[in-house]
């Protein structure tokens, strides 16, 4: 597995919509954030990180609807050292 090639920011794709997520569970916050940033970058989504601790992490993702769905699915599986118990999602269409 690659070492330190984790993207810190993701693409500038503004088409589609914006979604707020709150992921809850047993989170290693740095590990979870690295995982979420990497998935957002792979899907060319814009990611904004809100409050994140060992119990919950707030993320806002912007981009095409189908790719946001893929992001939610990927991140819900989480990295190996995190357990996602619940996901709260709020969609915000924009144009």
C-alpha positions as CSV (number, residue, x, y, z in Angstrom):
1,X,0.0,0.0,0.0
2,X,1.2,3.5,-0.8
3,X,2.6,5.6,2.1
4,X,2.0,9.3,2.1
5,X,0.3,9.9,-1.2
6,X,-3.1,10.8,0.3
7,X,-4.7,13.8,-1.4
8,X,-5.4,16.7,1.0
9,X,-7.9,18.5,-1.3
10,X,-10.1,17.2,-4.0
11,X,-11.3,18.3,-7.4
12,X,-13.3,21.4,-8.2
13,X,-16.3,19.7,-9.8
14,X,-19.2,22.0,-9.2
15,X,-21.9,20.2,-11.3
16,X,-24.7,18.4,-9.5
17,X,-25.4,19.0,-5.9
18,X,-24.0,19.4,-2.4
19,X,-24.5,16.9,0.5
20,X,-23.8,17.2,4.2
21,X,-22.9,14.0,5.9
22,X,-22.5,13.1,9.6
23,X,-20.7,9.8,10.0
24,X,-21.0,8.3,13.5
25,X,-19.3,5.4,15.1
26,X,-15.9,4.5,16.4
27,X,-13.6,6.7,14.4
28,X,-9.9,7.2,14.4
29,X,-10.3,10.8,13.1
30,X,-7.1,11.2,11.2
31,X,-7.4,7.8,9.6
32,X,-11.1,8.4,8.7
33,X,-10.3,11.9,7.2
34,X,-7.4,10.5,5.1
35,X,-9.8,7.8,3.8
36,X,-12.6,10.3,3.0
37,X,-10.2,12.7,1.3
38,X,-8.7,10.0,-0.8
39,X,-12.2,8.7,-1.9
40,X,-13.4,12.2,-2.7
41,X,-10.3,12.9,-4.8
42,X,-10.7,9.5,-6.7
43,X,-14.3,10.5,-7.5
44,X,-13.3,14.1,-8.4
45,X,-15.6,15.5,-5.7
46,X,-15.0,18.7,-3.6
47,X,-14.8,17.8,0.1
48,X,-15.1,20.2,3.0
49,X,-14.4,18.8,6.5
50,X,-16.3,20.1,9.5
51,X,-16.0,19.0,13.1
52,X,-14.4,15.5,13.4
53,X,-13.6,13.5,16.5
54,X,-13.5,9.9,17.6
55,X,-17.3,9.6,17.6
56,X,-18.6,11.7,14.6
57,X,-17.3,13.5,11.6
58,X,-19.1,16.1,9.6
59,X,-18.3,16.3,5.8
60,X,-19.8,18.3,2.9
61,X,-19.3,16.9,-0.5
62,X,-20.1,18.6,-3.8
63,X,-20.4,17.1,-7.3
64,X,-22.5,14.8,-9.5
65,X,-25.3,13.0,-7.7
66,X,-24.2,9.5,-8.7
67,X,-20.6,10.1,-7.5
68,X,-21.8,11.5,-4.2
69,X,-23.8,8.2,-3.8
70,X,-20.6,6.3,-4.6
71,X,-18.7,8.4,-2.0
72,X,-21.3,7.6,0.7
73,X,-21.0,3.9,0.0
74,X,-17.2,3.8,0.0
75,X,-16.8,5.9,3.1
76,X,-19.6,4.0,5.0
77,X,-17.3,1.0,4.8
78,X,-14.6,3.1,6.4
79,X,-10.9,2.4,6.8
80,X,-9.9,-0.8,8.7
81,X,-9.6,0.9,12.1
82,X,-13.0,2.7,12.0
83,X,-16.5,1.3,12.5
84,X,-19.3,3.4,10.9
85,X,-22.6,2.9,12.8
86,X,-24.8,5.6,11.4
87,X,-24.8,8.1,8.5
88,X,-27.0,11.2,8.4
89,X,-27.3,12.8,5.0
90,X,-28.8,16.1,3.9
91,X,-28.9,16.9,0.1
92,X,-28.7,20.5,-1.2
93,X,-29.3,20.8,-5.0
94,X,-27.6,23.8,-6.6
95,X,-27.4,25.1,-10.0
